[in-house]
């Protein structure tokens, strides 16, 4: 009986090791996918910022200073960002993107 119990415990220990290895592998895959998605988003957003802000000639520190200055000029930037995200998820329905951008009254 004791031998069977010891064998069963060893089998369970092996199974635990296998499950832990599978868990680590899945966690690593998830982290890799998240990093890939983040990298893609950063590249796409950076390219859009460069395109629409005509920032092709900026060095990184200069571009950062430019963005900080731009940020300080736009009150309620966080609220504008939230509203833009909400508008972007809606269909255009024949309108232009400019018609969908909400500008607070104090900026007009």
N, C-alpha and C positions, 0 to 999 in steps of 0.2 A: 504494500500500500504506500509506504513512504517513497519508494522509487517512482511509482506512478505520479504521486503528488509533486515530486521534484521535477520530473519530466514535464508535467503540465505547467508548472511555474516557469520553467525555462522557455517553453513554447509561448507562454503569455508575455514573458519579457521580450522575446524576439518580436512578437506581434506589436508590442508597445513601441519598440525601436523603429519598426517599419512604419507605423502610423505617424510617429514623430517626424520621420524623414519625409513622408508624403506631405505632412502639414507644412514643414519648412519649405519644401519645393513649391507648393501652391502659394505660400506667402511671398516667396521670391518672385514667382511669375506675376503675381498681382502688383508687387512693387515695380517690377520692370515695366509692366503695362502702364502704370500710373506715370512713371518717369517719361516714357515714350510719348504719352498723350500730352504731358506738360511741355515737353520739349517742342512738340509739333505746334501747340498753341502759342508758345513764346515766339517761335520762328514766324508763324503766320501773323500774329499781332505786331511783331516788330516790323515785318515787311509792310504791313498796312500803315503803321505809323510813319515809316520812312517815306512811303509813297504819298500819303495825304498831307504830311507836314513838310514835304520837300526837304527831307533831312539826309539826303544821300551824301552830302559833303561834311556832315557833322562827325567829329570824333566822339567817342562814347561820353567822356566827361562833359563836353559841350552840349551834347544832346540831352544828357541828364539835367543840366542846368536849364536848358530850354524848356524841358517838360515841367520842371519845378516852377519856373516863372509862369508858364501857361496855366498850371494848376492853381497858382495863387490868383490869377486873373479871373478865374471862373468860379463865382460863388456857387455853392450847392452842387459841386461836381459829383459827389456821391449820389445825390438824388437824381441828377441828370442821367447818370450811368444806369441806375435802376430803371428809370423810365425808358431809356433807350433799349434795354434788354427786353422789357415788356413789349415795347412797340415792335422790336425786331421779330418777336415770335408770332406777330399777327400778319395775315396776308396783306399785301399792298392794296388790293381791290382797286386797281386803276390809278392810284395816286403815286406820287414820287416819294422817295425817302425823305426829301426835305420837308414835305408836308406832314410827315409822321414824327419829326423831331419836335419835342416839347421844350419850349424855352420859357422859363419863369418870367413873370411880368416885369420884375425889377431889372432884367437884362435887356428889355426891349427899349 
